[in-house]
């Protein structure tokens, strides 16, 4: 009986941990601080719970930094037309999103304009309230 309770407790803990790893948009990002970052990809990590893009570039005010860009989950990105090899180190991109409340050089991406000018929805948790981002294709990258 005791062993069975321990097993149930472990299952409960194991099911809660992934939920804790996922955070709501409002806990970390400020929707009142939209930003566009233009620069070069230094890393593209296709993993759960969020894919990560690191861009060395500048924002509209000219702040030069290495920006950590949180994207949606790989499953969600796939539904928006992404693939695991969508971006490579050195690719020039433009990212629209919202700044982190902490002041770190981090943002939650709304969309990413990839080489060739195609704009892809980035699966931000901002849209998890059942809203879908309306993304149009731009003629060329910024």
N, C-alpha and C positions, 0 to 999 in steps of 0.2 A: 504494500500500500504506500509506504513512504517513498519507495523508488518511483512509483507511478506519479506521485505528486511532484517529485523533482523533475521528472520528464515533462510534465505539463508546464511547470514553471519555466523550464528552459525553452520550450516552444513559444510561450508567451513572450519572453524576453527577445528571442530571435526574431519574432514577427514585429516587434515594436522598434527595434534598432533601425531598420531601413526607413521607417516613417520619421524618426527623429532626424535622420540625415537630410531629409527634404524640408526646406524651410519655406514659409510663405514670402512672397515678394516684399510686402510691407515691412517685414522684420529686418531686412538688410538693405533695401534700395529705396530711393526717393523718387516717386513718379513726377515730382515737381522740378526735378533736375535732369531734363533730357540732355543728351550729349551725342556728338558725332565724333568718332575717332577714325583717323585715316592713317594707315601705315602698313608695315610689313609683318607678315605672320612669322613668329619665332617658334610657336608650338601649337599643335592641334591635337587634343586628347579626346578620343571618342570613348567615353566611359560613363557609367551610371554613378550617381543619380543625375549628373549634368555633364554634358560635354564641355570642354574648356578650350578656349582660344586665347592665345597670348599674342598681343600685337605691340610692336615697337613703333610708336607713332605719336601724333599730336592731336589735341582736341581743337575746337574752334578758337580758343583763346591763345593757342600756340604752345600750350603746356606739352613738353616732350617727355615721354615716359614709356615704361613697359606696362601695358594695360592688361589686366586679367579680365577676360570676357566670359561670363557665364552664359551658356546656351542651354536649350532644353535637353531632355533625355534623348539618347540615340534613337529610341523608338519614335518619339515625337518628331525629331529632325528628319527621319526617314520619310515620315508622312508629308513633310514639307518639301521633299525633293532632294534632301542631302544624301551623301554617301560617306562611308568611312574614309575615303581618300579625296574628299571634296577640296581640301586645301593642303598646300605643301609649304614647308618653310621657304620663305622668300616671296611668296605670293603677296601682291598688293591688294588690300581690302579697305573697305569703309564700313564701319559698324555704327548703327544707330541704336541707342539704348538709354538707360537711366543709371546715374551715378550711385555708388554705395553711400549710405548714410555716414559711414565711418570716416570718410575722407580719403580712404585708400584709393589707389589707381585701379579701380575695379568697377565693372558695370554689368548690368543684366541686359543682354542684347535683345532688341526688338527685331532687327533685321541685319543681314550682312550682305554687302554688295561684293561679289566675287570677281576675279579677273574675267573680262569679257562683258562686264556690265550687268550681269544677272543678279537681281536682288532676291535673297531667300529669307523667309520668315525664320527667326531664330528660336522659337519655342519658349520665350520668356514666361516665367511663372506669373507675370503681370496679367496674362491672358487666361489663366486657369479658371476664371469665373464663368466659363462657358462661352467666352468671346473668342472669335477667331480673328487674327490680324489680317487686314486687307493689304497685301503687298503687291505692288505693281513693278514691272521690270523697268529699270532705268536704261536709257540709251547707252550710257557709258559710266564707268566707275569714276569716282571723284579723284 
